Amino acid sequence: MPDEPVENISGGPGGGGEIDEFEPGDGDSRAEAVVDELGELYWRKAYGGRDGFECLVRTILSQNTSDKASQPAHDSLMERYGPAERLAGTLADADRDELAETIASAGLYNRKSTVIGEAAAWVLREFDSTGSFDRFVAEGDPGEVRETLLSVDGVGPKTADCVLLFAGGRGGVFPVDTHVHRIARRMGLAPPDADHEAVREAIEAEVPPEKCGFGHTAMIQFGREYCSARDPACLDDPEACPLYDLCDRVGVDEFGGSVVDPSETVATGD
């Protein structure tokens, strides 16, 4: 079984959590069956243990870009503004132009530097310190933590859920990024026109809590290796995709060799 890729935002020794084992499900949930099959392909891991505010910053850096681009930005930021236990204070006082230059590899650096600086100031205003915020993420009521994070400008559902998962170690949290959004609708695990929140709700209702975090990271890897937006493996050969028998292939025309977003099938009636 392959190691978890270091370049994955949750991956490698710095990703938090620990290797775990999960029993295959015996229910009738296809979403759980998909996650179980992913468990045969990839690492199985229970997440948690990252510093809450650092995780928030790292997830903001990952917005609208790849891990390959955001990881160097995170490393540069931590080198200049760390350590993690004082991060909110140093970032709140940081010169915005200098911060933007530091995280330039992540793209949208002017916007992200503003979001990070304002989030740091908010943490100090509401929690007094980085450590108090970290404890709130790890120990607070998950629903309250999520709603609190969503109140911060620039923090959306995926960012909030990643903090809950990778820092808080909360079960039953399945963050939805572009890969998960595409794959869940393509496979038929959620309606073809479901938005990110509807996909999250559909999957979290069907996958046991202890498998959600692993399912999120493994589905991202599956999207990179097999189920890309424009060239899914099933177009080459049914046997090229290990999840072929569990997939409805919504928006995929195997015979014509074309692919559309699943939402387009609703408009056309296909």
NORPEFEN-V942846 format. One record per residue. N is the residue number from 1. D_CENTER is the distance of its C-alpha to the mean C-alpha in Angstrom with 2 decimals. Layout:
# NORPEFEN-V942846
((N/D_CENTER) (N/D_CENTER))
This chain:
# NORPEFEN-V942846
((1/21.45) (2/19.53) (3/18.04) (4/14.37) (5/14.19) (6/14.60) (7/13.09) (8/9.58) (9/7.93) (10/8.25) (11/11.37) (12/15.08) (13/17.32) (14/15.61) (15/12.23) (16/13.82) (17/14.69) (18/17.20) (19/18.08) (20/18.91) (21/20.63) (22/20.17) (23/23.05) (24/22.90) (25/23.17) (26/26.54) (27/25.83) (28/25.69) (29/22.00) (30/20.90) (31/17.20) (32/17.98) (33/20.10) (34/17.34) (35/15.20) (36/18.52) (37/19.20) (38/15.94) (39/17.22) (40/20.32) (41/18.63) (42/16.15) (43/15.91) (44/15.70) (45/14.31) (46/14.22) (47/11.99) (48/13.34) (49/15.85) (50/14.28) (51/16.24) (52/14.89) (53/15.97) (54/15.11) (55/11.48) (56/11.72) (57/13.49) (58/11.27) (59/8.24) (60/11.03) (61/12.24) (62/9.23) (63/9.72) (64/11.68) (65/12.09) (66/11.42) (67/10.72) (68/14.45) (69/15.35) (70/13.28) (71/14.17) (72/17.90) (73/17.51) (74/15.96) (75/18.76) (76/21.36) (77/20.37) (78/20.62) (79/23.87) (80/25.39) (81/24.23) (82/23.42) (83/23.89) (84/20.90) (85/23.33) (86/24.92) (87/22.07) (88/22.28) (89/26.02) (90/26.05) (91/23.47) (92/25.29) (93/28.46) (94/27.16) (95/28.83) (96/26.42) (97/27.84) (98/27.50) (99/23.88) (100/23.16) (101/25.03) (102/23.14) (103/19.68) (104/21.16) (105/19.35) (106/16.02) (107/17.84) (108/18.62) (109/19.85) (110/22.38) (111/20.06) (112/17.42) (113/20.35) (114/21.61) (115/18.46) (116/18.12) (117/21.89) (118/22.08) (119/19.27) (120/21.24) (121/24.43) (122/23.02) (123/22.05) (124/25.60) (125/27.17) (126/25.54) (127/25.14) (128/27.65) (129/25.66) (130/22.39) (131/23.34) (132/23.95) (133/20.57) (134/18.97) (135/21.22) (136/20.36) (137/16.63) (138/17.70) (139/20.69) (140/20.62) (141/20.38) (142/16.75) (143/17.78) (144/19.55) (145/16.82) (146/14.43) (147/17.37) (148/18.39) (149/15.19) (150/15.30) (151/18.86) (152/18.00) (153/18.51) (154/15.57) (155/12.95) (156/11.48) (157/9.90) (158/6.19) (159/7.34) (160/9.55) (161/7.53) (162/5.52) (163/9.21) (164/10.60) (165/8.92) (166/9.26) (167/12.38) (168/13.85) (169/13.32) (170/13.60) (171/14.15) (172/13.47) (173/10.02) (174/7.79) (175/4.85) (176/5.90) (177/5.45) (178/8.87) (179/9.03) (180/8.40) (181/10.61) (182/13.15) (183/13.46) (184/13.80) (185/16.48) (186/18.10) (187/18.51) (188/19.88) (189/17.52) (190/17.45) (191/20.08) (192/20.10) (193/20.12) (194/17.48) (195/15.31) (196/11.62) (197/12.97) (198/15.42) (199/13.08) (200/11.16) (201/14.70) (202/16.06) (203/13.79) (204/13.89) (205/17.64) (206/18.17) (207/16.12) (208/17.55) (209/15.68) (210/15.89) (211/14.17) (212/11.06) (213/8.93) (214/10.48) (215/10.22) (216/6.47) (217/6.81) (218/10.21) (219/9.71) (220/7.89) (221/10.95) (222/13.21) (223/12.46) (224/13.43) (225/16.42) (226/17.78) (227/16.43) (228/16.20) (229/16.91) (230/20.55) (231/21.68) (232/20.43) (233/22.37) (234/24.34) (235/26.27) (236/27.85) (237/28.72) (238/27.63) (239/27.83) (240/25.39) (241/22.44) (242/22.05) (243/20.67) (244/23.41) (245/25.26) (246/22.37) (247/21.52) (248/23.34) (249/22.58) (250/22.59) (251/23.43) (252/24.36) (253/28.09) (254/28.84) (255/32.49) (256/32.20) (257/29.39) (258/27.42) (259/23.95) (260/23.04) (261/20.08) (262/20.50) (263/21.37) (264/24.39) (265/25.88) (266/26.37) (267/28.38) (268/30.46) (269/30.92) (270/30.03))
